Amino acid sequence: MEKYNLINHKNSELPNYPVNGKNISLRLYFSPDRQVCILGQFDNNCAFWLSISALDDIEHNAAIFDFIWGHDHKLVAYWHSVLNREYPQVRDWLTINIRKQHYFPTGEMRYIFPTGGFFRDSGHDNAKSLARDMQTFFAKELDKCANRLVDPLYLTILAKYHEILSSVEGDAYSNYTKMQPLISIIESESYLRLSSDADARKAYLRCVNECSNLYNRYMTAIR
């Protein structure tokens, strides 16, 4: 499976702090054309696995999860750097994070998926179930897109959101604070990243970029 990993000996690097391999997490990115980027993380900065595959290739994706869960991983890379260099378009895909949480009926730690699935980090059946749940999640997010865009007027609303975000006046701290309610609305509609309507995706991502600009200026101001 190593051949599918975009993190390799050429781009791996030792972080300037110790990483803990005991509590790995998964970050999944979904594209409008049904691709999935699977990221295995030590923490928010460092990763050991990064691959791109077809969402509908259940066996292949299950094998990736099997490999992630069944091996000790020695290679480490700052995943932002690898992703930006190899697949910068992934930044515009829909993303979710999956971390271990307490599964209350038994008290054990399991991965919890947005569809409600609970997965142990071992066993091909668990890996295959997770691969299938990715498809279920994708289908549900597409349904949200269809319902949100049932009226073309929503493109006009997105354009108005962008206008508001890009024309706000004042200092960086006040601007971000003032725009937080609108930013929250935009973040809650991240499923629009999967829309088959290219104009809708573009309009939504323009808003996302403005939200990011406001946040970056805010962070610069408070440092």
N, C-alpha and C positions, 0 to 999 in steps of 0.2 A: 504493500500500500504506500510505501514511502515515495514512490514515483509521482503520486498525486499531490504530494505536499509541496506547496509553494515556498515553505520555509525549509531551507537546506543549508549545507555547509558554506555556500557562497554568501548568503545574506544573514546568517545567524551571527549574533554578537552577545557578549556577556553584558548583562545589565549592571548598572553601578550600585545594585543592592541585591541581597539574596532573594530568590524566588522560592515559593512554597508549592510543591507539586501535589500536596495532599487534597486540596480543595479546588480542583480545576472547574472551570465553567465553560459554557458554550455560548457563542454569539452566532446567530444565523441571519443571513441577508437573503432577501428574495427579490428577484427581478421580474419585471412585467412579462418577460418571455420565458418564465418558468425555469429559471436557473436558481441555484442556491449556493451561496458561499458559506462554508462551514468553518468556523474559527474556534480552535481549542485554546483556552487562555489559562495562564497561571494567575493573571490579575488584569486590571484594566489597561495596562501598558504592554505586557509581555505575553507572547503566545508561542505555542509549540507546533500548532497545526493550522494550515490555511489552504483550503481547496475550493474549486469551483466545479459543480456537477449539475446534471439535469435533475430537477425536482422529482420527476416521474420515474427515475431509475432507483426504485426501492432497494434492490439488492445491493447496488453500489453504495448508496448512502448508508445502508445498514452496516456494510463492511467498514465504512469509515468510522462510524460510531463504535463499532466493535474494536477497531484498532486504537481509537482514542482512549477508550475505557480499559483496554487490556494490556497496555504497554506503559513502561516508564519512558518518559520523553526527556532527552538530553539537550536537543537543540532549542535555543531560545532566540526570539527576535522581537524587536519593537514592531508590532504588527501594523501600526499605522504606516510606517515607512515601506514595508513590503507591499501592502495593499495599494498605497498611493502610486507606487512605482509599477506594479504589475496590472492592477485592475482599478484605476481611479474611478471608473463609473460605478463601482459598488457603493460608493458613498451616497449615491442617490437611490439605492434600493431600500426596501422596507426591512428594518432590523428588529430583532428581539433578543433578549438575553435570557439564558436558562442557567440558574444556579441551584445548588442543592439546598433544600429546605426540609424542615421536620415534617414527616408524614405522620399526622397525629394518631391514626388508628394503631400504628405499631411503634411510633417513636423513632424510627430509623430515618436516616437522611436519604432523600430521593430528589431527582430532578423533576421539577414541576413545569409542565408545558401549558401555554395559554388555553389550549383546548380542554384542559382539565386532566390530562394524562399524567401519571406518576411513573417514573422510570428509575430502576436501579442502574448503576453504572457497570453492569456485567450482563452477559447472556445475549445470544443472537436474537431471541424473541423480544427483549427489551429494545435492542437497537432497531429491529425491524418495525416495532410499534412506533418508535419515535419517527422513523422515516415516513411512515404512513400518516402520522399526526401532522407532519409538516404539510402534506397535501391538504388535509382537512382544514388546517389553519389558513392556508393560501386561499382555498375556496370560500371560506367565510369572509376573509378580507376583500375578496373580489365582489362578494354580494354587497358589502358595505359601499364599495365604489359605485356599483350599479344604482343603489338606492340614493346615494348622495347626489349623483349626477343625472337623476331622472329628469330634472329640469335644467336645460342649458343655462338658465339664469345664474347657476352657481359659479360659472366661469366669470361672470361679471362681479360677483361677490368676492372671488379670489383676487381679481384685479383691484377691487376697492381695498381689500386687506393690504395688498402690496403698496398701494398708494399711501395708506395710513402709516404703515411701518417705515417707508422710505422718506416720508416728509415730516416726521415728528421733529420738533425743535426743542432745544434745551440741552442741559449737560447730560453726559453719558449715563450717570447714575439715575437721574430723574427719568430719562427717556426709557430705560429698561424697566424701571419700576412701573411707569405709566402704561407700558405696553404689555406687561405680564399677563393680564386677562386674555388679550388677543393672542399672544404667543401660546398660551395654554390651549386655546381653541385649535390653533393650527397644529400643535403637537398631537392633539387627540385625533386628528384626521390623517395620520400618517399612512393609512391604507391607500390613500390617493396616489402614493408612489407606485402602486401596482396597476393603476388604471390603464385600460387598453386605449384610452383617449390621450393621444400624445399632447394635445393642447392643454388638457386638464393637468397632466403630470407637470408640464412646463410651468403652468400658472401656479401650481402648488409649490414647486421647488423654488420658484422666485420668492415666494413668501418665506420659505424655510431659510433661504440665503439671507434675507433681510433680518430675520430673527437671529441668525448666527452673527451677523454684523453688529447688531445691537448688544448681544451678549459679550462679544469680544471687546467692544469698546467699554462696556460696563466693567469687565474684569480688569482691563488696563487702568481704568479710573480708580478702582479700589485697591490696587496693589501699592 
